[in-house]
Amino acid sequence: MAACYEAAVMAAKSRELNSVAAQLAGRQEESEHSQKHVLELSREFKKNVPEEVREMVAPVLKSFQAQ
């Protein structure tokens, strides 16, 4: 009887872990997508903004990139 209970508990924990793992994988994918998008926007910004403005915002961009 105890073995059946343990098996049921383990199966439930396994399902829970699989669910959490799937959520984490989804969040990781979203994070990677967001990072790529930010890099793309940063490149566009550097191409399309005058040097003077880029120099003014450089500290902000550097602190952001450090994260």
Steps between C-alpha positions, in 0.01 A plus 500: 500500500780740590673423172188597305473825695868579438460426129198732480687777682802457274282510189334821620838658578630392161205668325553813707870509413425449132254788511749730670773398255273583206420840651869573554583400144229731370628789708856433386386510137311826559805649670729404212253646251480824700878527520531456123233764445678747729829438319329563168346823628836609639667445162227696324536778755874521438446516123220757503592741779757779474833450678423785738188327632673162521771653720235641734324167545814284499512462882140381508559250220817370665327444833217323321741278307680411824180341625 
